[in-house]
Amino acid sequence: MDAKARGFACPRCTVGRCAPKTTTFVDVYHGQLLAMPNARAFICDVCHFVEFEQEMLDRLWEELYGEVAREDLQSVAGHKRSSTYGES
Ligand SMILES: [Zn+2]
């Protein structure tokens, strides 16, 4: 365990301490609500600033949206190409 695992000074209020806890991670992706209970995060005991573990977010993103995100990128790129350059 590194030092950060035990908490760190809050970057928002600078008074509180962000300690590891679990909370519900909520996000909106393509107009759909995503909620993940018991997500690990560091939460400030004063202003309740929440910082989710980047590792957790990366893993979540890859698992849930990895495929979809890639497809979206490709379709957007394809659309852009055809509308920008047309059929010559
Ligand atoms: Zn704070």
PDB file of the backbone (N, CA, C, O) and the ligand in Angstrom, with CONECT records:
HET     ZN  A 101       1
ATOM      1  N   MET A   1       0.832  -1.208   0.000  1.00  0.00           N
ATOM      2  CA  MET A   1       0.000   0.000   0.000  1.00  0.00           C
ATOM      3  C   MET A   1       0.864   1.254   0.000  1.00  0.00           C
ATOM      4  O   MET A   1       1.778   1.376   0.815  1.00  0.00           O
ATOM      5  N   ASP A   2       0.590   2.158  -0.881  1.00  0.00           N
ATOM      6  CA  ASP A   2       1.355   3.408  -0.896  1.00  0.00           C
ATOM      7  C   ASP A   2       0.694   4.412   0.040  1.00  0.00           C
ATOM      8  O   ASP A   2      -0.353   4.147   0.630  1.00  0.00           O
ATOM      9  N   ALA A   3       1.334   5.571   0.157  1.00  0.00           N
ATOM     10  CA  ALA A   3       0.850   6.568   1.107  1.00  0.00           C
ATOM     11  C   ALA A   3      -0.545   7.051   0.749  1.00  0.00           C
ATOM     12  O   ALA A   3      -1.347   7.349   1.634  1.00  0.00           O
ATOM     13  N   LYS A   4      -0.836   7.130  -0.534  1.00  0.00           N
ATOM     14  CA  LYS A   4      -2.121   7.669  -0.971  1.00  0.00           C
ATOM     15  C   LYS A   4      -3.286   6.791  -0.509  1.00  0.00           C
ATOM     16  O   LYS A   4      -4.408   7.267  -0.337  1.00  0.00           O
ATOM     17  N   ALA A   5      -3.005   5.518  -0.315  1.00  0.00           N
ATOM     18  CA  ALA A   5      -4.060   4.600   0.082  1.00  0.00           C
ATOM     19  C   ALA A   5      -4.620   4.946   1.456  1.00  0.00           C
ATOM     20  O   ALA A   5      -5.738   4.555   1.793  1.00  0.00           O
ATOM     21  N   ARG A   6      -3.840   5.680   2.249  1.00  0.00           N
ATOM     22  CA  ARG A   6      -4.326   6.037   3.578  1.00  0.00           C
ATOM     23  C   ARG A   6      -4.974   7.414   3.590  1.00  0.00           C
ATOM     24  O   ARG A   6      -5.402   7.885   4.643  1.00  0.00           O
ATOM     25  N   GLY A   7      -5.050   8.056   2.453  1.00  0.00           N
ATOM     26  CA  GLY A   7      -5.694   9.354   2.392  1.00  0.00           C
ATOM     27  C   GLY A   7      -4.717  10.453   2.065  1.00  0.00           C
ATOM     28  O   GLY A   7      -3.503  10.262   2.136  1.00  0.00           O
ATOM     29  N   PHE A   8      -5.253  11.619   1.702  1.00  0.00           N
ATOM     30  CA  PHE A   8      -4.403  12.751   1.325  1.00  0.00           C
ATOM     31  C   PHE A   8      -5.175  14.036   1.569  1.00  0.00           C
ATOM     32  O   PHE A   8      -6.400  14.020   1.688  1.00  0.00           O
ATOM     33  N   ALA A   9      -4.456  15.147   1.644  1.00  0.00           N
ATOM     34  CA  ALA A   9      -5.089  16.440   1.876  1.00  0.00           C
ATOM     35  C   ALA A   9      -6.036  16.755   0.720  1.00  0.00           C
ATOM     36  O   ALA A   9      -5.717  16.509  -0.443  1.00  0.00           O
ATOM     37  N   CYS A  10      -7.191  17.297   1.053  1.00  0.00           N
ATOM     38  CA  CYS A  10      -8.201  17.572   0.033  1.00  0.00           C
ATOM     39  C   CYS A  10      -7.733  18.678  -0.900  1.00  0.00           C
ATOM     40  O   CYS A  10      -7.351  19.753  -0.437  1.00  0.00           O
ATOM     41  N   PRO A  11      -7.757  18.434  -2.205  1.00  0.00           N
ATOM     42  CA  PRO A  11      -7.312  19.452  -3.166  1.00  0.00           C
ATOM     43  C   PRO A  11      -8.328  20.575  -3.348  1.00  0.00           C
ATOM     44  O   PRO A  11      -7.988  21.615  -3.912  1.00  0.00           O
ATOM     45  N   ARG A  12      -9.554  20.397  -2.888  1.00  0.00           N
ATOM     46  CA  ARG A  12     -10.567  21.431  -3.095  1.00  0.00           C
ATOM     47  C   ARG A  12     -10.631  22.413  -1.920  1.00  0.00           C
ATOM     48  O   ARG A  12     -10.499  23.622  -2.105  1.00  0.00           O
ATOM     49  N   CYS A  13     -10.834  21.886  -0.720  1.00  0.00           N
ATOM     50  CA  CYS A  13     -10.960  22.786   0.430  1.00  0.00           C
ATOM     51  C   CYS A  13      -9.631  22.937   1.169  1.00  0.00           C
ATOM     52  O   CYS A  13      -9.466  23.870   1.955  1.00  0.00           O
ATOM     53  N   THR A  14      -8.708  22.053   0.932  1.00  0.00           N
ATOM     54  CA  THR A  14      -7.363  22.052   1.536  1.00  0.00           C
ATOM     55  C   THR A  14      -7.403  21.925   3.051  1.00  0.00           C
ATOM     56  O   THR A  14      -6.360  21.989   3.702  1.00  0.00           O
ATOM     57  N   VAL A  15      -8.572  21.749   3.613  1.00  0.00           N
ATOM     58  CA  VAL A  15      -8.699  21.623   5.070  1.00  0.00           C
ATOM     59  C   VAL A  15      -8.938  20.166   5.442  1.00  0.00           C
ATOM     60  O   VAL A  15      -8.342  19.627   6.375  1.00  0.00           O
ATOM     61  N   GLY A  16      -9.826  19.556   4.683  1.00  0.00           N
ATOM     62  CA  GLY A  16     -10.213  18.184   5.002  1.00  0.00           C
ATOM     63  C   GLY A  16      -9.194  17.174   4.515  1.00  0.00           C
ATOM     64  O   GLY A  16      -8.164  17.506   3.929  1.00  0.00           O
ATOM     65  N   ARG A  17      -9.530  15.944   4.782  1.00  0.00           N
ATOM     66  CA  ARG A  17      -8.655  14.851   4.387  1.00  0.00           C
ATOM     67  C   ARG A  17      -9.487  13.860   3.582  1.00  0.00           C
ATOM     68  O   ARG A  17     -10.558  13.436   4.016  1.00  0.00           O
ATOM     69  N   CYS A  18      -8.977  13.494   2.396  1.00  0.00           N
ATOM     70  CA  CYS A  18      -9.672  12.528   1.570  1.00  0.00           C
ATOM     71  C   CYS A  18      -9.246  11.129   2.002  1.00  0.00           C
ATOM     72  O   CYS A  18      -8.075  10.763   1.895  1.00  0.00           O
ATOM     73  N   ALA A  19     -10.193  10.368   2.483  1.00  0.00           N
ATOM     74  CA  ALA A  19      -9.903   9.031   2.977  1.00  0.00           C
ATOM     75  C   ALA A  19     -10.598   8.001   2.102  1.00  0.00           C
ATOM     76  O   ALA A  19     -11.659   8.271   1.539  1.00  0.00           O
ATOM     77  N   PRO A  20     -10.003   6.827   1.988  1.00  0.00           N
ATOM     78  CA  PRO A  20     -10.607   5.790   1.146  1.00  0.00           C
ATOM     79  C   PRO A  20     -11.924   5.307   1.717  1.00  0.00           C
ATOM     80  O   PRO A  20     -12.005   4.899   2.876  1.00  0.00           O
ATOM     81  N   LYS A  21     -12.951   5.358   0.890  1.00  0.00           N
ATOM     82  CA  LYS A  21     -14.285   4.898   1.268  1.00  0.00           C
ATOM     83  C   LYS A  21     -14.923   4.286   0.038  1.00  0.00           C
ATOM     84  O   LYS A  21     -14.311   4.219  -1.028  1.00  0.00           O
ATOM     85  N   THR A  22     -16.145   3.846   0.196  1.00  0.00           N
ATOM     86  CA  THR A  22     -16.890   3.399  -0.972  1.00  0.00           C
ATOM     87  C   THR A  22     -18.123   4.273  -1.125  1.00  0.00           C
ATOM     88  O   THR A  22     -18.736   4.695  -0.144  1.00  0.00           O
ATOM     89  N   THR A  23     -18.472   4.536  -2.376  1.00  0.00           N
ATOM     90  CA  THR A  23     -19.652   5.337  -2.668  1.00  0.00           C
ATOM     91  C   THR A  23     -20.234   4.840  -3.972  1.00  0.00           C
ATOM     92  O   THR A  23     -19.727   3.889  -4.568  1.00  0.00           O
ATOM     93  N   THR A  24     -21.290   5.479  -4.410  1.00  0.00           N
ATOM     94  CA  THR A  24     -21.889   5.082  -5.681  1.00  0.00           C
ATOM     95  C   THR A  24     -21.349   5.968  -6.789  1.00  0.00           C
ATOM     96  O   THR A  24     -21.501   7.189  -6.751  1.00  0.00           O
ATOM     97  N   PHE A  25     -20.729   5.358  -7.756  1.00  0.00           N
ATOM     98  CA  PHE A  25     -20.224   6.084  -8.908  1.00  0.00           C
ATOM     99  C   PHE A  25     -21.365   6.257  -9.898  1.00  0.00           C
ATOM    100  O   PHE A  25     -22.011   5.288 -10.297  1.00  0.00           O
ATOM    101  N   VAL A  26     -21.606   7.504 -10.286  1.00  0.00           N
ATOM    102  CA  VAL A  26     -22.695   7.788 -11.214  1.00  0.00           C
ATOM    103  C   VAL A  26     -22.150   8.567 -12.392  1.00  0.00           C
ATOM    104  O   VAL A  26     -21.404   9.532 -12.221  1.00  0.00           O
ATOM    105  N   ASP A  27     -22.521   8.150 -13.576  1.00  0.00           N
ATOM    106  CA  ASP A  27     -22.075   8.837 -14.773  1.00  0.00           C
ATOM    107  C   ASP A  27     -23.167   8.720 -15.830  1.00  0.00           C
ATOM    108  O   ASP A  27     -24.062   7.882 -15.725  1.00  0.00           O
ATOM    109  N   VAL A  28     -23.082   9.552 -16.825  1.00  0.00           N
ATOM    110  CA  VAL A  28     -24.034   9.476 -17.934  1.00  0.00           C
ATOM    111  C   VAL A  28     -23.253   9.211 -19.198  1.00  0.00           C
ATOM    112  O   VAL A  28     -22.310   9.931 -19.527  1.00  0.00           O
ATOM    113  N   TYR A  29     -23.654   8.179 -19.899  1.00  0.00           N
ATOM    114  CA  TYR A  29     -22.962   7.831 -21.130  1.00  0.00           C
ATOM    115  C   TYR A  29     -23.987   7.661 -22.233  1.00  0.00           C
ATOM    116  O   TYR A  29     -24.856   6.793 -22.146  1.00  0.00           O
ATOM    117  N   HIS A  30     -23.894   8.473 -23.260  1.00  0.00           N
ATOM    118  CA  HIS A  30     -24.839   8.437 -24.380  1.00  0.00           C
ATOM    119  C   HIS A  30     -26.285   8.527 -23.882  1.00  0.00           C
ATOM    120  O   HIS A  30     -27.164   7.809 -24.361  1.00  0.00           O
ATOM    121  N   GLY A  31     -26.516   9.417 -22.915  1.00  0.00           N
ATOM    122  CA  GLY A  31     -27.860   9.656 -22.421  1.00  0.00           C
ATOM    123  C   GLY A  31     -28.385   8.585 -21.492  1.00  0.00           C
ATOM    124  O   GLY A  31     -29.543   8.631 -21.075  1.00  0.00           O
ATOM    125  N   GLN A  32     -27.532   7.610 -21.160  1.00  0.00           N
ATOM    126  CA  GLN A  32     -27.977   6.551 -20.256  1.00  0.00           C
ATOM    127  C   GLN A  32     -27.265   6.692 -18.930  1.00  0.00           C
ATOM    128  O   GLN A  32     -26.060   6.941 -18.879  1.00  0.00           O
ATOM    129  N   LEU A  33     -28.020   6.532 -17.861  1.00  0.00           N
ATOM    130  CA  LEU A  33     -27.455   6.665 -16.535  1.00  0.00           C
ATOM    131  C   LEU A  33     -26.730   5.392 -16.142  1.00  0.00           C
ATOM    132  O   LEU A  33     -27.258   4.285 -16.253  1.00  0.00           O
ATOM    133  N   LEU A  34     -25.512   5.584 -15.683  1.00  0.00           N
ATOM    134  CA  LEU A  34     -24.726   4.455 -15.205  1.00  0.00           C
ATOM    135  C   LEU A  34     -24.482   4.653 -13.719  1.00  0.00           C
ATOM    136  O   LEU A  34     -23.994   5.704 -13.303  1.00  0.00           O
ATOM    137  N   ALA A  35     -24.814   3.665 -12.926  1.00  0.00           N
ATOM    138  CA  ALA A  35     -24.563   3.744 -11.487  1.00  0.00           C
ATOM    139  C   ALA A  35     -23.842   2.490 -11.039  1.00  0.00           C
ATOM    140  O   ALA A  35     -24.261   1.374 -11.348  1.00  0.00           O
ATOM    141  N   MET A  36     -22.757   2.680 -10.310  1.00  0.00           N
ATOM    142  CA  MET A  36     -22.011   1.538  -9.819  1.00  0.00           C
ATOM    143  C   MET A  36     -21.855   1.662  -8.306  1.00  0.00           C
ATOM    144  O   MET A  36     -21.043   2.455  -7.829  1.00  0.00           O
ATOM    145  N   PRO A  37     -22.622   0.889  -7.555  1.00  0.00           N
ATOM    146  CA  PRO A  37     -22.520   0.971  -6.100  1.00  0.00           C
ATOM    147  C   PRO A  37     -21.215   0.393  -5.589  1.00  0.00           C
ATOM    148  O   PRO A  37     -20.588  -0.438  -6.245  1.00  0.00           O
ATOM    149  N   ASN A  38     -20.813   0.844  -4.408  1.00  0.00           N
ATOM    150  CA  ASN A  38     -19.605   0.335  -3.742  1.00  0.00           C
ATOM    151  C   ASN A  38     -18.342   0.563  -4.560  1.00  0.00           C
ATOM    152  O   ASN A  38     -17.428  -0.262  -4.552  1.00  0.00           O
ATOM    153  N   ALA A  39     -18.299   1.690  -5.265  1.00  0.00           N
ATOM    154  CA  ALA A  39     -17.084   2.034  -5.993  1.00  0.00           C
ATOM    155  C   ALA A  39     -16.088   2.635  -5.013  1.00  0.00           C
ATOM    156  O   ALA A  39     -16.463   3.401  -4.125  1.00  0.00           O
ATOM    157  N   ARG A  40     -14.827   2.286  -5.177  1.00  0.00           N
ATOM    158  CA  ARG A  40     -13.805   2.805  -4.269  1.00  0.00           C
ATOM    159  C   ARG A  40     -13.435   4.221  -4.663  1.00  0.00           C
ATOM    160  O   ARG A  40     -13.190   4.517  -5.832  1.00  0.00           O
ATOM    161  N   ALA A  41     -13.398   5.092  -3.664  1.00  0.00           N
ATOM    162  CA  ALA A  41     -13.086   6.484  -3.923  1.00  0.00           C
ATOM    163  C   ALA A  41     -12.470   7.093  -2.674  1.00  0.00           C
ATOM    164  O   ALA A  41     -12.557   6.529  -1.583  1.00  0.00           O
ATOM    165  N   PHE A  42     -11.846   8.253  -2.850  1.00  0.00           N
ATOM    166  CA  PHE A  42     -11.345   9.022  -1.716  1.00  0.00           C
ATOM    167  C   PHE A  42     -12.311  10.179  -1.500  1.00  0.00           C
ATOM    168  O   PHE A  42     -12.572  10.963  -2.412  1.00  0.00           O
ATOM    169  N   ILE A  43     -12.834  10.276  -0.294  1.00  0.00           N
ATOM    170  CA  ILE A  43     -13.860  11.280  -0.017  1.00  0.00           C
ATOM    171  C   ILE A  43     -13.396  12.193   1.111  1.00  0.00           C
ATOM    172  O   ILE A  43     -12.938  11.732   2.157  1.00  0.00           O
ATOM    173  N   CYS A  44     -13.525  13.502   0.877  1.00  0.00           N
ATOM    174  CA  CYS A  44     -13.111  14.497   1.863  1.00  0.00           C
ATOM    175  C   CYS A  44     -14.102  14.511   3.021  1.00  0.00           C
ATOM    176  O   CYS A  44     -15.315  14.501   2.812  1.00  0.00           O
ATOM    177  N   ASP A  45     -13.572  14.535   4.249  1.00  0.00           N
ATOM    178  CA  ASP A  45     -14.466  14.514   5.408  1.00  0.00           C
ATOM    179  C   ASP A  45     -15.033  15.898   5.716  1.00  0.00           C
ATOM    180  O   ASP A  45     -15.889  16.024   6.592  1.00  0.00           O
ATOM    181  N   VAL A  46     -14.581  16.930   5.022  1.00  0.00           N
ATOM    182  CA  VAL A  46     -15.074  18.288   5.274  1.00  0.00           C
ATOM    183  C   VAL A  46     -16.036  18.735   4.172  1.00  0.00           C
ATOM    184  O   VAL A  46     -17.186  19.067   4.458  1.00  0.00           O
ATOM    185  N   CYS A  47     -15.581  18.747   2.916  1.00  0.00           N
ATOM    186  CA  CYS A  47     -16.414  19.287   1.833  1.00  0.00           C
ATOM    187  C   CYS A  47     -17.021  18.168   0.975  1.00  0.00           C
ATOM    188  O   CYS A  47     -17.772  18.439   0.038  1.00  0.00           O
ATOM    189  N   HIS A  48     -16.694  16.918   1.299  1.00  0.00           N
ATOM    190  CA  HIS A  48     -17.237  15.758   0.586  1.00  0.00           C
ATOM    191  C   HIS A  48     -16.840  15.717  -0.885  1.00  0.00           C
ATOM    192  O   HIS A  48     -17.545  15.158  -1.726  1.00  0.00           O
ATOM    193  N   PHE A  49     -15.706  16.316  -1.166  1.00  0.00           N
ATOM    194  CA  PHE A  49     -15.101  16.158  -2.481  1.00  0.00           C
ATOM    195  C   PHE A  49     -14.831  14.672  -2.717  1.00  0.00           C
ATOM    196  O   PHE A  49     -14.339  13.978  -1.827  1.00  0.00           O
ATOM    197  N   VAL A  50     -15.148  14.195  -3.900  1.00  0.00           N
ATOM    198  CA  VAL A  50     -14.967  12.780  -4.205  1.00  0.00           C
ATOM    199  C   VAL A  50     -13.964  12.619  -5.335  1.00  0.00           C
ATOM    200  O   VAL A  50     -14.114  13.216  -6.401  1.00  0.00           O
ATOM    201  N   GLU A  51     -12.951  11.817  -5.097  1.00  0.00           N
ATOM    202  CA  GLU A  51     -12.039  11.478  -6.181  1.00  0.00           C
ATOM    203  C   GLU A  51     -12.027   9.961  -6.330  1.00  0.00           C
ATOM    204  O   GLU A  51     -11.573   9.237  -5.445  1.00  0.00           O
ATOM    205  N   PHE A  52     -12.534   9.500  -7.463  1.00  0.00           N
ATOM    206  CA  PHE A  52     -12.547   8.061  -7.710  1.00  0.00           C
ATOM    207  C   PHE A  52     -11.158   7.609  -8.125  1.00  0.00           C
ATOM    208  O   PHE A  52     -10.379   8.366  -8.705  1.00  0.00           O
ATOM    209  N   GLU A  53     -10.877   6.382  -7.818  1.00  0.00           N
ATOM    210  CA  GLU A  53      -9.578   5.840  -8.201  1.00  0.00           C
ATOM    211  C   GLU A  53      -9.494   5.786  -9.714  1.00  0.00           C
ATOM    212  O   GLU A  53     -10.357   5.210 -10.377  1.00  0.00           O
ATOM    213  N   GLN A  54      -8.451   6.388 -10.251  1.00  0.00           N
ATOM    214  CA  GLN A  54      -8.300   6.421 -11.705  1.00  0.00           C
ATOM    215  C   GLN A  54      -8.203   5.014 -12.276  1.00  0.00           C
ATOM    216  O   GLN A  54      -8.721   4.732 -13.356  1.00  0.00           O
ATOM    217  N   GLU A  55      -7.544   4.152 -11.550  1.00  0.00           N
ATOM    218  CA  GLU A  55      -7.419   2.758 -11.990  1.00  0.00           C
ATOM    219  C   GLU A  55      -8.789   2.120 -12.172  1.00  0.00           C
ATOM    220  O   GLU A  55      -9.055   1.428 -13.155  1.00  0.00           O
ATOM    221  N   MET A  56      -9.652   2.379 -11.183  1.00  0.00           N
ATOM    222  CA  MET A  56     -10.995   1.813 -11.231  1.00  0.00           C
ATOM    223  C   MET A  56     -11.757   2.366 -12.433  1.00  0.00           C
ATOM    224  O   MET A  56     -12.452   1.626 -13.130  1.00  0.00           O
ATOM    225  N   LEU A  57     -11.621   3.681 -12.672  1.00  0.00           N
ATOM    226  CA  LEU A  57     -12.325   4.298 -13.783  1.00  0.00           C
ATOM    227  C   LEU A  57     -11.831   3.739 -15.120  1.00  0.00           C
ATOM    228  O   LEU A  57     -12.618   3.439 -16.018  1.00  0.00           O
ATOM    229  N   ASP A  58     -10.516   3.611 -15.224  1.00  0.00           N
ATOM    230  CA  ASP A  58      -9.944   3.083 -16.459  1.00  0.00           C
ATOM    231  C   ASP A  58     -10.465   1.681 -16.740  1.00  0.00           C
ATOM    232  O   ASP A  58     -10.830   1.350 -17.869  1.00  0.00           O
ATOM    233  N   ARG A  59     -10.492   0.870 -15.701  1.00  0.00           N
ATOM    234  CA  ARG A  59     -10.938  -0.513 -15.860  1.00  0.00           C
ATOM    235  C   ARG A  59     -12.415  -0.551 -16.234  1.00  0.00           C
ATOM    236  O   ARG A  59     -12.832  -1.291 -17.124  1.00  0.00           O
ATOM    237  N   LEU A  60     -13.191   0.266 -15.531  1.00  0.00           N
ATOM    238  CA  LEU A  60     -14.633   0.325 -15.792  1.00  0.00           C
ATOM    239  C   LEU A  60     -14.885   0.743 -17.234  1.00  0.00           C
ATOM    240  O   LEU A  60     -15.681   0.133 -17.947  1.00  0.00           O
ATOM    241  N   TRP A  61     -14.189   1.797 -17.645  1.00  0.00           N
ATOM    242  CA  TRP A  61     -14.376   2.328 -18.989  1.00  0.00           C
ATOM    243  C   TRP A  61     -14.020   1.280 -20.038  1.00  0.00           C
ATOM    244  O   TRP A  61     -14.738   1.090 -21.019  1.00  0.00           O
ATOM    245  N   GLU A  62     -12.918   0.618 -19.812  1.00  0.00           N
ATOM    246  CA  GLU A  62     -12.457  -0.386 -20.770  1.00  0.00           C
ATOM    247  C   GLU A  62     -13.448  -1.543 -20.852  1.00  0.00           C
ATOM    248  O   GLU A  62     -13.785  -2.011 -21.939  1.00  0.00           O
ATOM    249  N   GLU A  63     -13.913  -1.998 -19.676  1.00  0.00           N
ATOM    250  CA  GLU A  63     -14.806  -3.159 -19.648  1.00  0.00           C
ATOM    251  C   GLU A  63     -16.175  -2.841 -20.225  1.00  0.00           C
ATOM    252  O   GLU A  63     -16.741  -3.628 -20.983  1.00  0.00           O
ATOM    253  N   LEU A  64     -16.704  -1.671 -19.855  1.00  0.00           N
ATOM    254  CA  LEU A  64     -18.068  -1.348 -20.259  1.00  0.00           C
ATOM    255  C   LEU A  64     -18.134  -0.775 -21.665  1.00  0.00           C
ATOM    256  O   LEU A  64     -19.024  -1.107 -22.448  1.00  0.00           O
ATOM    257  N   TYR A  65     -17.178   0.089 -21.967  1.00  0.00           N
ATOM    258  CA  TYR A  65     -17.325   0.903 -23.170  1.00  0.00           C
ATOM    259  C   TYR A  65     -16.197   0.732 -24.174  1.00  0.00           C
ATOM    260  O   TYR A  65     -16.212   1.366 -25.229  1.00  0.00           O
ATOM    261  N   GLY A  66     -15.233  -0.100 -23.870  1.00  0.00           N
ATOM    262  CA  GLY A  66     -14.089  -0.245 -24.754  1.00  0.00           C
ATOM    263  C   GLY A  66     -14.496  -0.485 -26.190  1.00  0.00           C
ATOM    264  O   GLY A  66     -14.063   0.229 -27.095  1.00  0.00           O
ATOM    265  N   GLU A  67     -15.328  -1.490 -26.398  1.00  0.00           N
ATOM    266  CA  GLU A  67     -15.752  -1.844 -27.751  1.00  0.00           C
ATOM    267  C   GLU A  67     -16.589  -0.735 -28.368  1.00  0.00           C
ATOM    268  O   GLU A  67     -16.352  -0.305 -29.497  1.00  0.00           O
ATOM    269  N   VAL A  68     -17.571  -0.286 -27.600  1.00  0.00           N
ATOM    270  CA  VAL A  68     -18.506   0.719 -28.109  1.00  0.00           C
ATOM    271  C   VAL A  68     -17.767   1.993 -28.482  1.00  0.00           C
ATOM    272  O   VAL A  68     -18.002   2.575 -29.541  1.00  0.00           O
ATOM    273  N   ALA A  69     -16.865   2.423 -27.593  1.00  0.00           N
ATOM    274  CA  ALA A  69     -16.140   3.670 -27.833  1.00  0.00           C
ATOM    275  C   ALA A  69     -15.347   3.578 -29.127  1.00  0.00           C
ATOM    276  O   ALA A  69     -15.297   4.532 -29.903  1.00  0.00           O
ATOM    277  N   ARG A  70     -14.733   2.434 -29.353  1.00  0.00           N
ATOM    278  CA  ARG A  70     -13.940   2.284 -30.575  1.00  0.00           C
ATOM    279  C   ARG A  70     -14.837   2.356 -31.806  1.00  0.00           C
ATOM    280  O   ARG A  70     -14.497   2.999 -32.799  1.00  0.00           O
ATOM    281  N   GLU A  71     -15.996   1.682 -31.729  1.00  0.00           N
ATOM    282  CA  GLU A  71     -16.919   1.710 -32.867  1.00  0.00           C
ATOM    283  C   GLU A  71     -17.405   3.125 -33.134  1.00  0.00           C
ATOM    284  O   GLU A  71     -17.486   3.560 -34.282  1.00  0.00           O
ATOM    285  N   ASP A  72     -17.725   3.837 -32.062  1.00  0.00           N
ATOM    286  CA  ASP A  72     -18.190   5.216 -32.209  1.00  0.00           C
ATOM    287  C   ASP A  72     -17.136   6.062 -32.899  1.00  0.00           C
ATOM    288  O   ASP A  72     -17.439   6.828 -33.814  1.00  0.00           O
ATOM    289  N   LEU A  73     -15.911   5.920 -32.458  1.00  0.00           N
ATOM    290  CA  LEU A  73     -14.827   6.702 -33.046  1.00  0.00           C
ATOM    291  C   LEU A  73     -14.710   6.421 -34.531  1.00  0.00           C
ATOM    292  O   LEU A  73     -14.526   7.332 -35.339  1.00  0.00           O
ATOM    293  N   GLN A  74     -14.819   5.151 -34.880  1.00  0.00           N
ATOM    294  CA  GLN A  74     -14.681   4.776 -36.280  1.00  0.00           C
ATOM    295  C   GLN A  74     -15.819   5.344 -37.120  1.00  0.00           C
ATOM    296  O   GLN A  74     -15.594   5.848 -38.220  1.00  0.00           O
ATOM    297  N   SER A  75     -17.032   5.261 -36.602  1.00  0.00           N
ATOM    298  CA  SER A  75     -18.166   5.743 -37.391  1.00  0.00           C
ATOM    299  C   SER A  75     -18.101   7.265 -37.537  1.00  0.00           C
ATOM    300  O   SER A  75     -18.442   7.810 -38.586  1.00  0.00           O
ATOM    301  N   VAL A  76     -17.666   7.936 -36.486  1.00  0.00           N
ATOM    302  CA  VAL A  76     -17.529   9.394 -36.561  1.00  0.00           C
ATOM    303  C   VAL A  76     -16.460   9.755 -37.584  1.00  0.00           C
ATOM    304  O   VAL A  76     -16.650  10.648 -38.410  1.00  0.00           O
ATOM    305  N   ALA A  77     -15.345   9.057 -37.519  1.00  0.00           N
ATOM    306  CA  ALA A  77     -14.259   9.331 -38.455  1.00  0.00           C
ATOM    307  C   ALA A  77     -14.712   9.070 -39.887  1.00  0.00           C
ATOM    308  O   ALA A  77     -14.418   9.853 -40.790  1.00  0.00           O
ATOM    309  N   GLY A  78     -15.429   7.966 -40.089  1.00  0.00           N
ATOM    310  CA  GLY A  78     -15.899   7.627 -41.423  1.00  0.00           C
ATOM    311  C   GLY A  78     -16.861   8.669 -41.952  1.00  0.00           C
ATOM    312  O   GLY A  78     -16.808   9.053 -43.120  1.00  0.00           O
ATOM    313  N   HIS A  79     -17.757   9.130 -41.055  1.00  0.00           N
ATOM    314  CA  HIS A  79     -18.725  10.130 -41.455  1.00  0.00           C
ATOM    315  C   HIS A  79     -18.029  11.424 -41.848  1.00  0.00           C
ATOM    316  O   HIS A  79     -18.355  12.044 -42.860  1.00  0.00           O
ATOM    317  N   LYS A  80     -17.061  11.815 -41.024  1.00  0.00           N
ATOM    318  CA  LYS A  80     -16.328  13.047 -41.277  1.00  0.00           C
ATOM    319  C   LYS A  80     -15.627  12.983 -42.638  1.00  0.00           C
ATOM    320  O   LYS A  80     -15.654  13.926 -43.430  1.00  0.00           O
ATOM    321  N   ARG A  81     -15.002  11.831 -42.868  1.00  0.00           N
ATOM    322  CA  ARG A  81     -14.256  11.682 -44.117  1.00  0.00           C
ATOM    323  C   ARG A  81     -15.177  11.874 -45.318  1.00  0.00           C
ATOM    324  O   ARG A  81     -14.855  12.608 -46.253  1.00  0.00           O
ATOM    325  N   SER A  82     -16.341  11.195 -45.274  1.00  0.00           N
ATOM    326  CA  SER A  82     -17.212  11.229 -46.448  1.00  0.00           C
ATOM    327  C   SER A  82     -17.808  12.622 -46.626  1.00  0.00           C
ATOM    328  O   SER A  82     -17.975  13.077 -47.758  1.00  0.00           O
ATOM    329  N   SER A  83     -18.138  13.321 -45.510  1.00  0.00           N
ATOM    330  CA  SER A  83     -18.769  14.621 -45.689  1.00  0.00           C
ATOM    331  C   SER A  83     -17.740  15.699 -46.023  1.00  0.00           C
ATOM    332  O   SER A  83     -18.053  16.680 -46.697  1.00  0.00           O
ATOM    333  N   THR A  84     -16.512  15.507 -45.547  1.00  0.00           N
ATOM    334  CA  THR A  84     -15.505  16.529 -45.795  1.00  0.00           C
ATOM    335  C   THR A  84     -14.988  16.463 -47.227  1.00  0.00           C
ATOM    336  O   THR A  84     -14.840  17.479 -47.906  1.00  0.00           O
ATOM    337  N   TYR A  85     -14.720  15.239 -47.664  1.00  0.00           N
ATOM    338  CA  TYR A  85     -14.058  15.099 -48.963  1.00  0.00           C
ATOM    339  C   TYR A  85     -15.038  14.704 -50.076  1.00  0.00           C
ATOM    340  O   TYR A  85     -14.711  14.787 -51.260  1.00  0.00           O
ATOM    341  N   GLY A  86     -16.229  14.278 -49.685  1.00  0.00           N
ATOM    342  CA  GLY A  86     -17.237  13.932 -50.688  1.00  0.00           C
ATOM    343  C   GLY A  86     -16.815  12.748 -51.540  1.00  0.00           C
ATOM    344  O   GLY A  86     -15.850  12.053 -51.220  1.00  0.00           O
ATOM    345  N   GLU A  87     -17.554  12.519 -52.643  1.00  0.00           N
ATOM    346  CA  GLU A  87     -17.184  11.449 -53.559  1.00  0.00           C
ATOM    347  C   GLU A  87     -16.541  12.089 -54.785  1.00  0.00           C
ATOM    348  O   GLU A  87     -17.226  12.684 -55.618  1.00  0.00           O
ATOM    349  N   SER A  88     -15.258  11.964 -54.884  1.00  0.00           N
ATOM    350  CA  SER A  88     -14.599  12.606 -56.007  1.00  0.00           C
ATOM    351  C   SER A  88     -14.250  11.599 -57.078  1.00  0.00           C
ATOM    352  O   SER A  88     -13.684  11.965 -58.108  1.00  0.00           O
TER     353      SER A  88
HETATM  354 ZN    ZN A 101     -12.400  19.010   1.073  1.00  0.00          ZN2+
END
